[in-house]
Amino acid sequence: MDLDDEFNHLDLSGVDGRSESRRRICDGCGRPENVCLCGSLPSEPISTTTQIVILHHPHEHRHKLSTVPILTKSLLNAHTIVGRRLRRGSSPLLDSLHSSSSSDQSPRAIYLFPGPTSTHISQLNPIPGTVLILFDATWKHAKEMVEASADYLSTFAIRACLDCDFGVTGGNIFDSELILRKEPFLGCVSTMEAAARALQSLEPNGPEIETRLLNVLRDMVRFQASHLKPMKPRPKLLKKGKPKKEFE
């Protein structure tokens, strides 16, 4: 999920403020009170048989447009790990799967990342209590995180994907009611949308859970879009556009 130019033109001065002392944070959603999303969140976190583990890149952890904080507020069984790779000691839940795995067992976890070796999630037959692993970062960092975690995950998890077209550039904040940032390829989505799409396949009441999560995401995107301000030409481009002076 690449940040791109759209983020640079979001007017978030009212979101974060210049002084921490002046900013009041909502206890419910963790956002500044003037942009509270509590009215959009489920009254109670949504319960799932699927356990969701999110590896949250340290850089992404600081981004204002990250959907992970809202996702973990919306789901009862969603847990976040801030880091760059999964390994022993990262998560007691994943360590238990790693320790109890065997070659004749069906994978007990799924990690989402597109690619030629990924199985489309609709083709899987998950067992109850499957663990869904998500990587939250820019496209470049997410790829690095997956590669760094591959050996650890290989014994108990299968790599899966949603629909993704590597031949077509992805959308941006102006193209969809669900996209917060420009995506590298068509089908790449935010972490919250990826979770919603995956749970649609993994949960018995998946379509209902998907709808509820996407409704929250739509409200978040609408709010951020309402803070877009007109784009200003970059100084470098202005300088390049000036006519050259003729020497006498």
C-alpha positions in Angstrom: 0.0 0.0 0.0 2.1 2.8 -1.3 1.6 6.3 0.2 2.1 8.3 -3.1 1.0 11.9 -3.7 -2.6 11.6 -2.5 -1.4 11.5 1.2 0.6 14.7 0.7 -2.5 16.6 -0.3 -4.7 15.5 2.6 -5.5 18.4 4.9 -5.0 16.7 8.2 -4.2 19.8 10.2 -7.5 19.4 12.0 -6.9 15.7 12.5 -3.6 15.8 14.4 -3.2 19.4 15.4 0.2 21.0 16.1 0.2 20.5 19.9 -0.2 17.2 21.7 -1.5 19.1 24.7 -4.4 20.4 22.7 -5.4 17.1 21.1 -8.0 15.0 22.9 -8.0 11.4 21.9 -11.2 9.4 21.9 -11.1 6.4 24.2 -13.3 4.4 22.0 -11.7 4.5 18.5 -8.3 6.0 19.4 -8.7 8.9 17.0 -8.8 12.6 17.8 -12.2 13.5 19.2 -13.0 15.8 16.3 -12.7 12.9 13.8 -14.1 10.2 16.0 -15.3 7.0 14.2 -17.1 5.4 17.1 -20.4 6.0 15.4 -19.2 3.7 12.6 -17.6 1.0 14.7 -19.6 -2.1 15.7 -21.2 -1.7 19.1 -19.3 -4.8 20.2 -16.2 -6.1 18.4 -17.2 -8.8 15.8 -16.5 -12.3 17.1 -14.9 -14.7 14.6 -13.7 -18.3 14.8 -10.7 -17.1 12.7 -7.8 -15.6 14.7 -6.2 -12.6 12.9 -2.5 -11.8 13.4 -1.3 -8.6 11.8 2.5 -7.9 11.3 2.5 -4.1 11.4 5.7 -2.5 9.9 7.1 0.2 12.2 6.9 2.9 9.5 3.3 2.0 8.8 2.5 2.1 12.5 3.0 5.9 12.4 0.9 6.6 9.3 -2.3 8.6 9.8 -4.1 6.6 7.1 -3.4 3.1 8.5 -6.5 1.0 8.7 -5.1 -1.4 11.3 -6.1 0.5 14.5 -9.7 0.6 13.2 -9.6 -3.1 12.1 -8.5 -4.2 15.6 -11.2 -2.1 17.2 -13.8 -3.8 14.9 -12.7 -7.5 15.4 -12.6 -9.3 18.7 -9.9 -11.8 17.7 -7.4 -9.5 15.8 -3.9 -9.0 17.3 -1.1 -6.7 16.1 2.6 -7.3 16.2 4.8 -4.3 15.3 7.9 -5.6 13.5 9.6 -6.5 10.3 9.4 -10.3 10.3 7.7 -13.2 12.1 9.9 -15.6 14.0 10.0 -17.6 17.2 9.0 -15.4 20.1 6.9 -13.0 17.9 3.6 -14.5 18.9 2.6 -17.3 21.4 -0.2 -18.3 19.1 2.0 -18.7 16.1 4.7 -20.4 18.1 2.2 -23.0 19.3 1.3 -23.8 15.6 5.0 -24.0 14.7 5.7 -26.4 17.6 2.8 -28.7 16.9 3.1 -28.8 13.1 3.8 -32.0 11.2 4.1 -33.0 7.6 0.8 -34.9 7.5 -1.2 -32.0 8.9 -3.3 -29.6 6.9 -2.0 -26.0 7.2 -3.6 -24.4 10.3 -2.7 -20.8 9.2 -3.0 -18.7 6.0 -0.9 -15.7 5.2 -2.1 -13.3 2.5 0.3 -12.1 -0.2 -0.2 -12.2 -3.9 2.2 -14.0 -6.3 2.6 -17.1 -8.6 3.0 -19.5 -5.6 -0.2 -18.2 -3.8 -3.4 -20.2 -3.8 -6.6 -18.2 -4.2 -8.3 -18.1 -0.8 -11.6 -19.3 -2.3 -9.9 -22.7 -3.2 -8.9 -23.4 0.4 -10.9 -25.6 2.8 -9.9 -24.1 6.1 -10.5 -25.9 9.4 -12.4 -24.0 12.2 -10.0 -21.8 14.2 -7.7 -21.1 11.2 -5.2 -18.3 11.8 -5.2 -15.5 9.2 -1.9 -13.6 9.0 -1.7 -10.2 7.3 1.3 -8.0 6.5 0.7 -4.3 6.8 3.2 -2.2 5.1 4.1 -0.5 1.7 4.3 -3.0 -1.1 8.1 -3.0 -1.0 8.3 -3.5 2.8 5.5 -6.1 2.8 7.4 -8.2 0.2 10.5 -8.0 2.4 8.5 -9.0 5.5 7.0 -12.0 3.8 10.4 -13.2 2.5 12.0 -12.7 6.0 9.2 -14.7 7.6 8.9 -17.5 5.0 11.1 -20.1 6.7 9.2 -19.7 10.0 5.8 -19.8 8.3 6.5 -22.7 5.9 5.9 -25.4 8.5 2.4 -24.4 9.5 1.0 -21.8 7.1 0.0 -21.7 3.4 0.4 -18.6 1.2 -2.9 -17.3 -0.2 -4.2 -14.4 -2.2 -7.2 -12.4 -3.2 -7.7 -11.3 -6.9 -4.7 -9.2 -8.1 -3.7 -8.2 -11.6 0.0 -7.5 -11.9 -0.4 -6.1 -15.4 -2.6 -3.2 -14.4 -1.8 -0.2 -12.2 -3.9 0.0 -9.1 -6.4 2.7 -8.2 -6.0 5.7 -5.9 -8.1 7.6 -3.5 -10.2 9.2 -6.2 -11.2 6.0 -7.8 -13.0 4.1 -5.1 -14.9 4.5 -1.9 -12.6 1.9 -0.3 -9.2 3.1 -1.4 -7.2 5.4 0.9 -3.9 5.4 -1.0 -2.6 4.6 -4.4 -2.0 0.8 -4.9 0.7 -0.7 -7.0 -1.5 -3.2 -8.9 -5.2 -3.7 -9.6 -6.7 -5.8 -6.8 -4.2 -4.7 -4.1 -6.3 -3.4 -1.2 -5.9 -1.9 2.3 -5.3 -4.3 5.2 -8.8 -3.7 6.5 -10.3 -4.6 3.1 -8.1 -7.6 2.7 -9.2 -8.9 6.1 -12.9 -8.3 5.2 -12.5 -10.2 1.8 -10.6 -13.1 3.5 -13.1 -13.5 6.3 -15.9 -13.6 3.7 -14.4 -17.0 2.6 -13.2 -18.2 6.0 -16.2 -17.5 8.3 -19.6 -19.3 8.3 -21.3 -15.8 8.3 -18.5 -14.3 6.2 -20.6 -12.1 3.9 -22.2 -10.4 6.9 -18.8 -9.8 8.5 -17.4 -8.5 5.2 -20.3 -6.0 4.8 -19.9 -4.7 8.4 -16.1 -4.2 8.0 -16.4 -2.5 4.6 -19.1 -0.1 5.9 -16.6 1.1 8.6 -13.9 1.4 6.0 -16.2 3.4 3.7 -16.9 5.9 6.4 -13.2 6.3 7.1 -12.4 6.9 3.4 -15.3 9.4 3.1 -14.0 11.3 6.0 -10.4 11.4 4.7 -11.6 12.4 1.2 -13.5 15.3 2.7 -10.2 16.7 3.9 -8.5 16.7 0.5 -7.3 20.2 -0.4 -6.5 21.5 -3.9 -3.2 20.3 -5.2 -0.5 23.0 -5.5 2.2 22.8 -8.2 5.5 21.6 -6.9 8.2 24.3 -6.8 10.5 22.3 -9.0 7.8 22.0 -11.7 7.2 25.7 -11.5 10.8 26.4 -12.0 11.0 24.1 -15.0 8.0 25.7 -16.5 9.5 29.2 -16.5 10.7 30.4 -20.0 14.4 30.6 -20.3 16.0 34.1 -20.3 17.6 35.1 -23.6 21.0 36.5 -23.3 21.8 39.8 -25.2 
